[in-house]
Amino acid sequence: MVNINQVDGEYHVSFYNTPKLNIINSKEIEAQLIDLTKKESTGLVLNLSEVKFIDSYGFESLLNIYRSAKMNNSSFKLMNVSNEAYELLKLVELDKVFELA
């Protein structure tokens, strides 16, 4: 579901076989990534190139991960956001909240 690598003090997370971040998988992914925000690191970078759909549960999970990162003085970035996921982020105005790389 997710692949996690540490690069220069940041956790880089990529999704495989996970075209959707939704009610089915978002809470499990959220739990994994919130644990990472509590470890000593400079940040968390999510590669969303494979994610094509995000529902309200997925957005809630992304926001919870973002908040946890901020509370633990870590950065939180989304990178390589697919066109489909970017349009959804724009629709709910989270493109203004999250740092996009």
Secondary structure, DSSP 8 states (H G I E B T S, - for coil): -EEEEEETTEEEEEESS--EESTTTHHHHHHHHHHHHTSS-SEEEEE-TT--EE-HHHHHHHHHHHHHHHHTT-EEEEES--HHHHHHHHHTTGGGTSEE-
